[in-house]
Amino acid sequence: MVGGIAMVTMINYRVHFFDTDAMAVVHHANYIRWFEIARVDFLRKAGIILTEMMDDGYVFPITDVRVKYLSSGYYDDILTIKTIPTALTRAKMEFSYEVYREKDNTLLVKGFTQNVFTNKNTGKIVRLPAKYYDKMRQALK
């Protein structure tokens, strides 16, 4: 994390049947999808709308993703996804995630993602303008 006390966000997600495998256990790939949902929620709460960034020519591909599976989630569990920014710079954003089962507060998964900001047309890494970067910095205070 870069300075200050970071804004931490939490969202809930109820596990649907289609999120599970034949044993009604959450399929491992879904946690990565839920990290994206949580990351977008974090940015929205920080005042950043991703479609606006994309309209302005900025996209943010994932360059690193890590997941540590600790316990299984199951059909109909209500999960809490906690999102913690670990690095927010003009060129990249990194987040850590914790996914808990709400009913018993069991930590199911820990995760990490890194996105870099690139020009939508060229794919080259760019630095975000103050319009977005200032909002990200505020999320760290």
N, C-alpha and C positions, 0 to 999 in steps of 0.2 A: 504494500500500500504506500502511496505517496502522501506523507504528512497528514495530520489531523485525525479525527475520528470519522471513519467512513459511515455513510448511510448504508444500513443493512435493510434489505427488503425480504418479505416473506409472502408467498402465495400458497393457496391450497389447490390440490388437484385430487379428484376422486378417480381411482383406477377403474377404467372401463374393461369390459370383458375382452375387447379387441386389443387391449394393452398386454394381455397375458398369453402364456403358452398353453399347451395341453394340460398342464398341471395347475392352472389358474395362478401361476407365479408370474410376476411382471417380467416381460421379456427385457433382457439387459439393454438393448438398443434404445428403449423408450426413455431411459434416464437422460440420454444426450438430447433428445427432443425436449424434455422438460427443462433442461438447463437453458435451452433457447427461449422457451416461454418465460422463464424466470428472468433471464437477461433482458429481454424486451420489456418486461414489466418494470425492472429496475430503471432502465433508461427512460421509460415513460414517466415514472415517478420523479425522475430528475429533470423532467421537462423536455426530453428529446424524443421526437417522433421519427421512427426509422424511415417511414415513407418520405418524409420531408428531406431527410438526409440523402436518400436515394435520388429524389427529384433534383437536389442540388449537385448531383454527380458523385456522391460518395457511397461506396459499398464497403463491406467489412467482412471479408472471408475469414473463416476459422483457420488458424495456422497450427493450433495445438489443442488437443482435448485429452483429458485423462479422467479415468473413473476408477474408484476403489469400491468394490462391492463388499459390504459388511454383513448384510442380512437381507432376506427376501421380502419383497412387497407382494401383496396378493390382491386378487379381484375384490373390488369394493372398498379397499383401504382408502382412507383420506390421508393424503400425504401433504406435508408442509415442506416447501422448497425454500431454503434460506439462501440468499445471494449476497456475497460479500465482494466488493471491488478490491483487487489486490494491486492493480496498476491501471491508471487512467492517464495516458499521455496524449499528445497531439497525434501520435502515430499508431497507438495501439490501446486496446483495453483488455484487461485480464480480470477474471472473476473466479472465486472459489464458491462451491456449492455444498450444501448439506441437505440431504433429503431424509426427513423423519416420518415415521408412521404416527399419526396424530393420537390414536387411542392409547398407546403405551409409550410414546415419545422415544421409540427405538430408532437409532441412527441406522439407516439402510445403506446410504451411499454418500461418499465424499467425491467431489469432482472439481475440475479446473478447465477453463477454456481461455484461449487467447484469440483475439481478432486483431487484424491490422486494417487500417483505413486505406483504401485504394481509390484511384480515379475510376469511375464507372466505365469510361471509354477506353482507357489505356491499360488498366490493370496495374499501374505503377503505384507504389506506396506513396501516400501524400500525408501532409500535416493538416489536421482539422483547423478550420477558422475559429475565431473567438466565439462566434455564434453557437457553436456546439461545445467547444472545449471549456468555455467558462461555466457552462451548466454541469459538465462532468466534474470540474474542480469543486464546485459548490457541494456536490454529492460526497466529497471527502471532508467536509467541515462539520 
